[in-house]
């Protein structure tokens, strides 16, 4: 389910972070799951699965999680995801807003 990511989800994130090229994700060359920090991947995937299985859900907010940039740096993200379904209720894709919150997370540590 982490593979069904739309261009909208990355627009704000990439303007600020420029971690990877938007085309790399939307073309399928880079899997979003591959950049999520290994210690957070199971939880992030479980959040997607849980909320996606609730047919009445149209969106959800992830607990903050980390990704690893192409430079090898750890970035903390705030991710608000919207589930887009077709007229049969099947998930077509996900949209959302992903914001780099690394600076505020480091202040809290």
N, C-alpha and C positions, 0 to 999 in steps of 0.2 A: 504494500500500500504506500510505502514511502516513495515509490516510483512515479505515482500519478501526480506530479507537481506541475502546476501551470506557471507561465511566465510571470503572472501578477505576483506570485508569492515571493519572487526574488527581486523585484524592482527596487524597493526601498533598501533592502539589505545590500544589494550590489552597488547602489549609489554611494553608500557610506563605506562599506568594507572592501569591495572589489576583490573578494577572496578568490573566486573563480569566475570564468566567463559564463554569462547567462546561457549562451548557446550550448555550452558543454552539458548543462543539465537538461534543457528542454529537448535536445537532440538524442539524449540517452547515452552520450559518451561518458558521462560521470554520473554515478548513482549517488543520490543524496545520502543514502544509508552509509555509503563508504566514507563520507566526511564527518559523520556524527562520531563524537568521541566514543571509543569502545566501552567506557564505563557508563555511558548514558544511552547507548543504542537500544538495549533491551527495553528500558523504561519508555523511551520515545516511541518505539515501535508498538509497545503495549498500549500507550495512550491513543495512538492512531487507530489500532484495532478495536479497542474498547468503544471509542466514540463513533467510529465508522459503523459498528454493528448496531448502534441505536438509530433506527430509521428516522426517528423524529429529530435527531440532532442535525443542525445545520452548521455548527461550528464549535470550536473549543479552544482553550488556551493551554498550551503545554507548560509544565513546570520549566523553569530555565534549564537549558542544556548547553553542552559545549560541542563545537565542531573543531576540526583541525584544518587550518588554512593550507593552501598549496605551498606556503613558505614554512609550514610546520608549526605555526603559532596556534595556541589555543584561544578560541573566541567563544564568549558566552552569548547566547541568544535568547531573546524573548520572541516567542512564536505564537501568533494567533492564526489559527487555521480554519478555513471555511470549506465545508464539504459541498461539492456541486454534484447533484444527481440528475440523471436523465428522467424522462417522464414515466419510466417504469420503476424508479427508485434505486436503480443501479448507480454506483459511484462512477461519475465521468472523470472527475479530477478534483484536485484540492487547490484552493487559492488561499492567500493570506498575507500577513504582514510579518516579516522577520526583521528584527532590529538587533543590532550589535549592542549589547549591554555590558561588554567586558569591563569598561572603566568603572562602572558602578558596582559590579560584582567584586572587583579587586579591592575597592575601598571597604567593602564589608568583610573582607577576609582578615 
